[in-house]
Amino acid sequence: MKIFSFLFPFVVLFISFNNVNCLFDDVLSRFYCNNENCYEILGAKRSATNEEIRNLFFMKKRMFSNHPDPELRKKLIKAYTVLSNKLTRRYYDYYLNNPHSIFNIIHFNIYYIYKIIKIIIALTIVMFILSLFNYMYKKYEIKKVLIALRKNKHFNKQVQSTILSKHPNYRTYDTIERTKIHDEIELEVADSFSPITNSMNLKISLLNDFIIFKLFFLLKQIYLYINWYILWIINYNILNKEYTEDDKIYITRTCVRLSAQKWNVLSNEEKNILMKKQLWIKQNRKEFLNELKEKEKINKMSRAKYKKQIRMKKKGISFNYND
């Protein structure tokens, strides 16, 4: 069920965009070699091996190394990039044979999703290693502090009294349980024992300290935004549905540049005044934004003239504000 909910917006998007030629032809052509044939740019046959394509690319590159047109060199690099990669070459061959197929868009998305996943995996590994080093360093610092504190009789007494107050039957526990409780209480006492140890924040939470979990949270937020954006396009750009009240509010506060928090601070009267403008209607929104631009332009000019007036007054020169 979760997988279906994850894929549903993308499936609907692909089904809705049944006219690939109109909507995506330009995107796909730019993804490959624009309106030119990648094989023809390199002078290669479609049956050419990767080695042959590589040799043709370097030969052409040497030929046009001093060519005045930089666009020609860009074309060569683009063609080589497409044909030297097994995945993109397979997708490009399919595109040449079936230029208007919906699978071209699926291939396009798979390619970029694959690249994003590779980047995410690399970042995850790096962040995991950094987080592990950070965690080990903190553990080492804690160990040093505890070794120093254990030499203090007052600290040891406080640890023992805290253990007995929280666990009256402590002495009857097994060795493993006693060790676990002792370590927890020791950290608790050390963390509040003195201002010096307190500032070190000895209670480590491995889960919270790991940057990797923050990364996963960020990725979740990105997915939710993409999901929301796709559904917005499907509902309002393709299916032309009526805006919901929440979405009308979203468009209105976006136009007036207010965050959700600032919008909630407004009184009901102020909200009603803004909502009466009906900024979710394209023409109203266009007129409102044009008015806003004009006001900003006038304010900018006024500020510039005011600054000029101050500068000229300092120099003892008369200034006409209407100049």
N, C-alpha and C positions, 0 to 999 in steps of 0.2 A: 504493500500500500504506500509506504514511504517512497519507494522508487518511482511509483506511478505519479505521485504528487510532485516529485522532483522533475520528472520528464514532461509532465503534462503541458506546461507553458511552451516548451520547445516543440512538442508534437503539434499543438494547435497552431503555433507560428508557422511551421513548415506547411501544414495543410492549407492555412489561409493564404499563404504566398504561392498560389498555384501557377501564377504567371511569372516564372523565373526570368524569362527573357526581358520583361519590362523592368522588374524590380532589382535584379541582381547582375544583369549582364555587364554593366559598367564595373561593378565591384569585382567580379570574377576576372574580367579582362585585365584590370589593374593588378590583381593578385598574380597573374601570370605575366604576359608580355604585352599588355594593352591590346591593340587590334592587330598586332603582328604575330607571326608564328615563331616560337622560340627555337625550333629546329632550323628554320630558314635563317634566323639571325646568326647562328653559329655555323651554318652551312653543313648541318649534320642530317643524316637519314634517321627515320624513326626507329630503325633497327640497330642504330649505332650503340656500341657498348659504352660503359662509363669511362673507360680508358680513352676511347676515340673522342668522346665529348670533351674530356679534359684536355687532350692534345689540341683539338680544334680551338678551344677557348684560349689557351696560351699562345697559339699561333696568331689568332685574330688580335689578341691583346698586344702582342709585339708589333703587328702591322699598324695598329691604330694608336700606338703609345704616344705619338706626337700629333695626333689628329686634333684640330682646333675645336671640334664640337664635343663637349663633355657628355652630351646626351647619348652619343653613340657608344661611349665606354659604359655608361649606365645600362644601356640595353644589353650589351654583352654580359655584364655581371648578372643582370636580372635573369637572362636566358640560362646562363650557367648555373645559377642558384636553383632554378626550377628543375633543370634536367639532371643535375648531379646528385640530387637527393632522390632516393628510390621511391619514397612515399609521394612526394610532389610530382614526380615524373609519371607515376602510375595514375594519379588523379588528373594530370594534364592530358595524358593520352585519352582518358575517358571523356574529358571535356571537349577535346577535338572531335571525337566520334559522336558525342551526344551533347552539343552546346546548350540545349534548353532543358536538360534533365534536372529534376529536383535533387538528385544525388550529388550534383556539383556543389550545392549549398551545404549538404551534409558533409561532404569531403572537406570543404572550406572550414567548417566549424570543428570537425574532428582534428584537423591539422593544428588549429590554434589552441584547442583544448589540450591536445597532446603537448604542445610547447609550454603552455601554462603549468600543466601538471609536472613537467620536468623541472621547471623553475621552482615550483612549490616544494618538490621533493628535495632539491638541492638546498634551498633555504631552510627547510625543516631540519635536515641533517646538520647544517652549520649551526643553527640556533640550539639544537639539542646538545651539541658538543660544547658550545659556549655556556649554556645553562648548567651543564654538568660540571664544568670547570668552576663556575661561579658557586655552585652548591658545595663542591668539595673544599673550595677556599674558605667559605663561611663555616663549614664544619671544623676545619682546621683552626680557625680563629676562635671558635667557641671552645674547642678542646684546650687551647692555650689559656683562655680566661678561666675555665673551670679548674685547671691544674693550679692556677694561682690562688683561686678562691678556696680550694680545699685545704690550703695551709692555714686558713683563718678559722679559729675555733668557734667564733660567733656564727659564722656561715654554716658550719657543720651542725651546730646545735639547732639553728633555725630550720635546716633541712629535715632533721630528725623529728622536731616538734610538729612541723607541717605534715609530715608523712603520718604520724600517729593521730593527729587531729582529723585528717581526711580519711585515713584507713586504720581504724582501731584494731582490726584483726590482721594487721600487716605481717606480724611475725609468723602467722599460720599459713601464709601464702607460699606457693612453691618458688623455687629460686628464680625461674624465668620471669614470673609475675612481679616478684619483689624488685628485680633489677629494672624492669620496665617502669614501675612506679617510682623508684628512686631516681632514675634519670629524668623523668618528667618533672618531678618536684624540684630536683636540683636546678633544672633550667628555669623553672618558675621563680624560685627564690633568687637565683643569680640575676635574672632579668630585672628584679626590683630591689636588689641588694644595695646598690649604690648608683649615683647619677652616671658614673663612668660606664658600668656594665649595662645600665638601662639604655643609654644612648646607642649601644651596639645592636639592640633588638635581637636578642639571642634566640627567640622562638622562631625558628625557620619553618616556613610552610613550603615544602618542595613544589607543590602544585602551583601555588601563587607566584613563586619566584621564577618558574620556568617560562621563558619568553615564548616557547613553542606553543603553550596553551593560549597565550595572548594572540599568537598568529592564527591559531585555529578559530578563535573568536572573531578575528578580523575577517577571515575567509567566509565565515558564516554570515557576517553582516554584508559582505560583498555579494554573496549568493542571494540573500533576501532582497537586496536592492535590484539586482539583475532580474530576478523573478517578478518583482513589483513593476519594473520598467517594461518588461515584455508583456505582462498582462494589461498594462496601461495602453500600449500600442495596439494590442489585439482588440480591447474593448472600445477605445475611443477613436483610434485612427483607421482601423479596418472595419470593425462591426458598427461603428458610429452610434454607440449606445449613449444614453443620457448620462451626464455626470452625476455621481452620488453626492449627497450633501457634504460628506467628508472631503471628497475630491474637489468640490467647488471651493471649499474653505482653503484647501491646499493651494489651488491656483491663485486665489485671491491674496493669500499671505505671501506667496512667492513673488507676485507682481509688486507688492508694496514692500518687499524685502524684510519680512518679519519671520523670525523663527517660531516654532510651535510654542515655546515658552513665553515669548513676548506677546504672541497672539492671545494666549490665555489670560494675560495681565490686562488686556483691553476690556473696557466696559461693554455691556451688551449694545448700548447705543452706538459706540464707535464701530463695533463689529457690523451692526446693521447698515450703517452708512457705507462701509466698504463693500458689503455684500450687495447692496442696491446697485452698485456700478456694474454688476454682472460680468466680471472680468473673465469668466470661463467662455464667454462668447468671443470668438476670434476678433471681430471688428472692434468690439468694445475694448478688448485687451490691447489691440494695436493702437487705438486712439489714446488710451491711457498711458501707454509706454512712451508714445511720441510726446505727449504733454510733459511727462516726467523728464524726458531728455531735454526739452526746451527749458524747463525750470532749472535743471542742473547747469545748463549752458549759461543761462542768465546769472545764476548765483556765482558761477566760476568767473564770469566777466566782471561782476560786481566786486568780487574779492580781489581780482587782479588790479582793478582801477583803484580800490581802496589802498592797496599796498603801494601803488604808484604814487598816490596822493601823499601818503606818509613819508615816502622817500623824498619827494620833491619839497615837502614842507621842511624837512630836516636840512635840505640844501638851501632853503630860503627862496624857492622858486614858486610862483603862483601856479595854481592848478585848477582847471575847469573840469569838474566831474563828468560833464556831458560830452567831453571831447571824444 
